[in-house]
């Protein structure tokens, strides 16, 4: 067999946890050597149960490797193992990293990423908030990570793509089985935009219920922090937040209506110490030493058609008007925060905002909240 086929075999054994698989690799150095171990060798290997040994010797699991490899070749699914340099460094550092990842798209080192997760049935408030925060974070150069699920996950991916940003989707199934099916288009858009779709599961693995909690440790594991937007008391999003805390990551939450079931989980997170988030700056200020805030505002080569429309907004504007407009585009919408960020006097800032309104570039919402009009 090829080297990759031994990795397929070891990573596709459902009866062997990622932690035990990694322990075997630490001891025996390669999946090929593990593949060749006898029943006696395995029985003398510390930590393996009878069930583990049976799984490692299962002939059916060995015979299916060739078929999985053929699907990977046919559908352009690639693999990276935990010993390779391009394997995500943050993920290597968690308690039980996958020994291999199947992926489609662009695998690269992301300078900074935030996971955005939440309800599969968001309210209008949740939908709008997830889209805006994902968009604003992406415009600041942040990679958005989520799970391609219905609701907040999908909205987060789309908000990022609209900003011309990079997004990573982590699946709880094989990459040849997109779930939910209505997200096949989004799946393709992520790959086409130089994003990434990954899974620890081989092709052919259906979206089984128990796959998703395990999937959530990867979402938090490859991220610098986790933002939760609308979550009930018992939800997968809270599992992701729990993994983030175990991994030493920051947890953020958007507050919601205290009478809404979908806000009970997020409000509880805030009560327990998660940082309350009202805008993108609330997240970025926690990472002021990471260099995130020094990102170039525009990366023209990666801008989507929607984002390129912004470039025309600056034509004919004064230096201060451009400065204020960039601040709003970067996720600062409140008048007081705009003035503070710009270091322009309140009088001058108000005059500039008025001129931008007159030119039809921005609009003012109640509470002196300013939005850009595309």
C-alpha positions as CSV (number, residue, x, y, z in Angstrom):
1,X,0.0,0.0,0.0
2,X,1.0,3.6,-0.4
3,X,1.9,5.6,2.7
4,X,-1.3,7.6,2.5
5,X,-3.4,4.4,2.5
6,X,-1.9,3.4,5.9
7,X,-2.9,6.8,7.2
8,X,-6.4,6.3,5.8
9,X,-6.6,3.0,7.5
10,X,-5.5,4.2,10.9
11,X,-7.6,7.4,10.8
12,X,-10.8,5.6,9.8
13,X,-10.9,3.1,12.7
14,X,-14.1,4.1,14.5
15,X,-13.3,1.8,17.4
16,X,-10.0,3.6,18.2
17,X,-10.0,7.1,19.7
18,X,-7.7,9.8,18.3
19,X,-5.8,9.8,21.6
20,X,-5.1,6.1,21.4
21,X,-4.2,6.3,17.8
22,X,-1.7,9.1,18.6
23,X,-0.2,7.0,21.4
24,X,0.4,4.2,19.0
25,X,2.1,6.6,16.6
26,X,4.3,7.9,19.4
27,X,5.4,4.3,20.2
28,X,5.7,2.8,16.8
29,X,6.4,5.9,14.7
30,X,4.3,5.1,11.6
31,X,0.9,3.7,10.7
32,X,2.6,1.2,8.4
33,X,4.4,-0.4,11.3
34,X,1.2,-0.4,13.4
35,X,-0.6,-2.1,10.4
36,X,2.0,-4.9,10.5
37,X,1.7,-5.7,14.2
38,X,0.5,-9.1,15.2
39,X,-2.3,-9.9,17.7
40,X,0.4,-10.8,20.2
41,X,2.2,-7.4,19.6
42,X,-1.0,-5.6,20.1
43,X,-1.9,-7.5,23.3
44,X,1.5,-6.5,24.7
45,X,0.9,-2.8,23.9
46,X,-0.1,-0.9,26.9
47,X,-3.5,0.8,26.9
48,X,-5.2,-1.2,24.2
49,X,-8.5,-2.9,25.1
50,X,-9.8,-6.1,23.4
51,X,-12.2,-3.9,21.4
52,X,-9.2,-1.8,20.2
53,X,-7.2,-4.8,19.2
54,X,-10.2,-6.3,17.3
55,X,-10.6,-3.0,15.4
56,X,-6.9,-2.8,14.5
57,X,-7.1,-6.4,13.1
58,X,-10.5,-6.0,11.4
59,X,-10.0,-7.3,7.8
60,X,-13.1,-5.5,6.5
61,X,-11.6,-2.2,7.6
62,X,-8.4,-3.0,5.9
63,X,-10.1,-4.0,2.6
64,X,-12.1,-0.7,2.4
65,X,-9.0,1.5,2.3
66,X,-8.5,1.1,-1.4
67,X,-12.1,2.3,-2.1
68,X,-11.7,5.3,0.2
69,X,-8.4,6.2,-1.6
70,X,-10.2,6.0,-5.0
71,X,-12.9,8.4,-3.8
72,X,-10.3,10.8,-2.6
73,X,-8.5,10.7,-6.0
74,X,-11.8,11.1,-7.9
75,X,-13.2,14.0,-5.8
76,X,-9.8,15.8,-5.1
77,X,-9.9,15.2,-1.4
78,X,-6.5,15.5,0.2
79,X,-5.0,14.5,3.5
80,X,-2.5,15.9,5.9
81,X,-1.2,13.9,8.9
82,X,-0.2,15.2,12.3
83,X,3.5,14.8,11.6
84,X,3.5,17.2,8.6
85,X,4.5,20.8,9.0
86,X,1.4,22.1,7.3
87,X,-0.9,20.4,9.9
88,X,-2.6,23.3,11.8
89,X,-0.3,24.1,14.7
90,X,-3.1,25.2,17.1
91,X,-4.8,21.9,16.6
92,X,-1.6,19.9,17.4
93,X,-1.7,21.5,20.8
94,X,-5.1,20.3,22.0
95,X,-5.6,17.2,24.2
96,X,-6.8,14.8,21.5
97,X,-5.9,16.2,18.0
98,X,-7.0,14.1,15.0
99,X,-4.1,12.1,13.7
100,X,-5.0,13.2,10.1
101,X,-7.3,15.7,8.4
102,X,-9.1,15.2,5.1
103,X,-9.5,18.5,3.3
104,X,-10.5,20.4,0.2
105,X,-9.4,24.0,-0.5
106,X,-6.3,25.9,0.6
107,X,-4.5,24.6,3.6
108,X,-2.3,27.3,5.0
109,X,-1.2,28.9,8.3
110,X,-3.9,31.3,9.4
111,X,-2.5,34.2,11.4
112,X,-5.6,34.7,13.4
113,X,-9.0,33.0,13.4
114,X,-12.2,33.2,15.4
115,X,-14.9,30.5,15.5
116,X,-18.5,31.8,15.1
117,X,-21.2,29.3,16.3
118,X,-24.8,29.4,17.4
119,X,-28.4,28.2,16.9
120,X,-29.5,26.3,13.9
121,X,-32.8,28.2,14.1
122,X,-31.7,31.8,14.8
123,X,-34.0,34.7,15.3
124,X,-33.9,37.8,13.0
125,X,-31.7,39.4,15.6
126,X,-29.3,36.5,15.7
127,X,-29.2,36.3,11.9
128,X,-28.4,40.0,11.5
129,X,-25.8,40.0,14.3
130,X,-24.0,36.9,13.0
131,X,-23.8,38.3,9.5
132,X,-22.5,41.7,10.6
133,X,-19.9,40.5,13.1
134,X,-18.5,37.9,10.7
135,X,-18.4,40.5,8.0
136,X,-16.7,43.1,10.2
137,X,-14.1,40.6,11.6
138,X,-13.3,39.4,8.0
139,X,-12.8,43.0,6.9
140,X,-10.1,43.2,9.6
141,X,-8.3,40.1,8.2
142,X,-9.7,37.6,10.7
143,X,-10.4,34.0,9.4
144,X,-13.9,32.8,10.3
145,X,-14.2,29.2,11.4
146,X,-17.6,27.4,11.7
147,X,-19.3,24.1,11.1
148,X,-21.3,24.6,7.8
149,X,-24.5,23.8,9.8
150,X,-27.8,25.5,9.2
151,X,-28.4,28.8,11.0
152,X,-25.6,30.8,12.5
153,X,-22.8,28.6,11.0
154,X,-24.0,29.2,7.5
155,X,-24.6,32.9,8.1
156,X,-21.1,33.3,9.5
157,X,-19.5,31.6,6.5
158,X,-21.6,33.8,4.1
159,X,-20.8,37.0,6.0
160,X,-17.1,36.2,5.7
161,X,-17.4,35.4,1.9
162,X,-19.3,38.7,1.3
163,X,-16.3,40.5,2.9
164,X,-13.9,38.7,0.6
165,X,-12.4,37.0,3.6
166,X,-11.1,33.5,4.3
167,X,-13.4,31.0,6.1
168,X,-12.9,27.4,7.3
169,X,-15.7,24.9,7.6
170,X,-15.3,21.8,9.8
171,X,-17.6,18.9,8.9
172,X,-19.0,16.0,11.0
173,X,-19.0,13.7,8.0
174,X,-16.8,12.7,5.1
175,X,-16.1,15.5,2.6
176,X,-18.0,13.6,-0.1
177,X,-21.2,13.8,2.0
178,X,-22.2,17.4,2.5
179,X,-24.6,18.0,5.4
180,X,-27.1,19.7,5.2
181,X,-27.5,19.2,1.5
182,X,-28.7,22.7,0.9
183,X,-25.2,23.9,1.8
184,X,-23.5,22.2,-1.2
185,X,-23.4,25.6,-2.9
186,X,-21.8,27.2,0.2
187,X,-19.3,24.4,0.4
188,X,-18.2,25.0,-3.2
189,X,-18.1,28.8,-2.6
190,X,-15.8,28.4,0.3
191,X,-13.4,26.3,-1.7
192,X,-13.6,28.6,-4.7
193,X,-12.7,31.6,-2.5
194,X,-9.5,30.0,-1.3
195,X,-11.1,28.9,1.9
196,X,-10.8,25.5,3.5
197,X,-13.2,22.6,4.3
198,X,-11.8,19.9,6.7
199,X,-12.9,16.8,8.5
200,X,-11.3,14.1,10.6
201,X,-13.6,11.6,9.0
202,X,-12.8,9.7,5.7
203,X,-15.0,9.8,2.6
204,X,-18.1,7.7,3.0
205,X,-18.7,8.7,6.7
206,X,-22.3,9.8,7.1
207,X,-23.2,12.7,9.4
208,X,-23.8,10.6,12.5
209,X,-25.0,12.4,15.6
210,X,-22.0,11.5,17.8
211,X,-19.6,12.9,15.2
212,X,-20.6,16.5,15.9
213,X,-19.5,16.9,19.5
214,X,-16.1,15.5,18.4
215,X,-16.1,17.9,15.4
216,X,-16.6,20.8,17.8
217,X,-13.2,20.3,19.5
218,X,-11.6,20.9,16.1
219,X,-13.6,24.1,15.5
220,X,-12.4,25.5,18.8
221,X,-9.0,23.9,18.4
222,X,-8.0,25.7,15.2
223,X,-9.4,29.1,16.5
224,X,-7.9,31.8,18.7
225,X,-11.3,32.2,20.4
226,X,-15.0,31.2,20.1
227,X,-17.9,33.6,19.6
228,X,-21.3,32.2,20.5
229,X,-24.4,33.9,19.0
230,X,-27.8,32.6,20.2
231,X,-27.6,29.2,21.9
232,X,-30.2,27.4,24.0
233,X,-29.3,25.9,27.4
234,X,-28.3,22.6,25.9
235,X,-26.7,23.1,22.5
236,X,-23.7,22.1,20.5
237,X,-22.5,25.7,20.6
238,X,-22.0,25.4,24.4
239,X,-20.1,22.2,23.8
240,X,-17.8,24.1,21.5
241,X,-17.4,26.9,24.1
242,X,-16.6,24.2,26.7
243,X,-13.8,22.8,24.5
244,X,-12.5,26.3,24.0
245,X,-12.2,26.8,27.8
246,X,-10.4,23.4,28.2
247,X,-8.0,24.4,25.4
248,X,-7.3,27.8,27.0
249,X,-9.1,29.8,24.4
250,X,-11.1,33.0,24.8
251,X,-14.9,32.6,24.8
252,X,-17.2,35.5,23.7
253,X,-20.9,35.7,23.6
254,X,-23.6,38.1,22.2
255,X,-26.2,39.0,24.8
256,X,-29.9,38.4,24.0
257,X,-33.4,38.8,25.1
258,X,-33.7,37.2,28.6
259,X,-37.1,35.8,27.6
260,X,-35.9,34.1,24.5
261,X,-34.9,30.4,24.7
262,X,-32.2,30.8,22.1
263,X,-30.4,33.4,24.3
264,X,-30.4,31.4,27.5
265,X,-27.1,29.7,26.7
266,X,-25.3,32.8,25.6
267,X,-26.6,34.9,28.5
268,X,-25.4,32.1,30.9
269,X,-22.0,32.1,29.3
270,X,-21.7,35.9,29.9
271,X,-22.8,35.4,33.5
272,X,-20.1,32.7,34.0
273,X,-17.3,35.0,32.6
274,X,-17.5,35.0,28.8
275,X,-16.8,38.4,27.3
276,X,-19.9,40.3,26.2
277,X,-19.7,41.3,22.6
278,X,-21.4,44.2,20.9
279,X,-19.1,44.7,17.9
280,X,-16.0,43.3,16.3
281,X,-13.7,45.6,18.3
282,X,-14.8,43.9,21.6
283,X,-13.2,40.7,20.3
284,X,-10.1,42.2,18.7
285,X,-9.1,44.3,21.7
286,X,-8.6,41.0,23.6
287,X,-5.8,40.2,21.1
288,X,-4.1,43.6,21.0
289,X,-0.7,42.0,21.1
290,X,-1.3,39.5,18.4
291,X,-0.8,41.9,15.5
292,X,-4.4,41.5,14.2
293,X,-5.2,45.2,14.5
294,X,-2.2,46.0,12.2
295,X,-3.7,44.1,9.2
296,X,-3.8,46.0,6.0
297,X,-7.4,47.2,5.6
298,X,-7.8,45.9,2.0
299,X,-6.3,42.7,0.5
300,X,-7.4,43.5,-3.0
301,X,-6.3,40.2,-4.5
302,X,-8.7,38.3,-2.2
303,X,-11.7,40.7,-2.3
304,X,-15.0,39.4,-3.6
305,X,-17.0,41.3,-6.1
306,X,-19.2,42.6,-3.3
307,X,-16.1,43.9,-1.4
308,X,-14.6,45.5,-4.4
309,X,-17.6,47.9,-4.5
310,X,-16.1,49.5,-1.4
311,X,-13.0,50.7,-3.3
312,X,-15.2,53.1,-5.3
313,X,-16.6,54.6,-2.1
314,X,-13.3,56.4,-1.4
315,X,-13.2,58.2,-4.7
316,X,-13.5,62.0,-4.3
317,X,-13.5,61.9,-0.5
318,X,-11.2,63.9,1.8
319,X,-8.5,62.2,3.9
320,X,-10.6,62.6,7.1
321,X,-13.8,61.3,5.3
322,X,-11.8,58.2,4.2
323,X,-10.5,57.8,7.7
324,X,-14.0,57.8,9.3
325,X,-15.4,55.6,6.5
326,X,-12.7,53.0,7.1
327,X,-13.5,53.0,10.9
328,X,-17.1,52.2,10.2
329,X,-16.2,49.5,7.7
330,X,-13.9,48.0,10.3
331,X,-16.9,47.4,12.6
332,X,-17.1,50.6,14.7
333,X,-20.7,52.0,14.3
334,X,-21.4,54.0,17.5
335,X,-20.8,57.8,17.3
336,X,-18.8,57.9,20.5
337,X,-16.6,55.0,19.5
338,X,-16.0,56.5,16.0
339,X,-14.9,59.8,17.6
340,X,-12.6,58.0,20.1
341,X,-11.1,55.7,17.4
342,X,-10.5,58.5,14.9
343,X,-8.9,61.0,17.3
344,X,-10.9,63.7,15.5
345,X,-12.8,66.3,17.5
346,X,-16.4,65.6,18.2
347,X,-17.5,68.7,16.2
348,X,-15.4,67.7,13.2
349,X,-16.4,64.1,13.3
350,X,-20.1,65.0,13.3
351,X,-19.5,67.3,10.4
352,X,-17.7,64.5,8.5
353,X,-20.5,62.0,9.2
354,X,-23.1,64.5,8.1
355,X,-21.2,65.0,4.7
356,X,-20.9,61.2,4.2
357,X,-24.7,61.0,4.8
358,X,-25.3,63.7,2.3
359,X,-23.2,61.9,-0.3
360,X,-25.3,58.8,0.2
361,X,-22.4,56.7,1.5
362,X,-23.6,56.0,5.1
363,X,-26.9,56.0,6.9
364,X,-27.7,56.9,10.5
365,X,-29.8,54.5,12.6
366,X,-31.5,55.3,16.0
367,X,-29.0,55.8,18.8
368,X,-26.5,57.5,16.4
369,X,-25.4,54.1,14.9
370,X,-23.9,54.5,11.4
371,X,-23.9,51.9,8.6
372,X,-22.3,52.0,5.2
373,X,-24.7,51.9,2.2
374,X,-23.4,49.6,-0.5
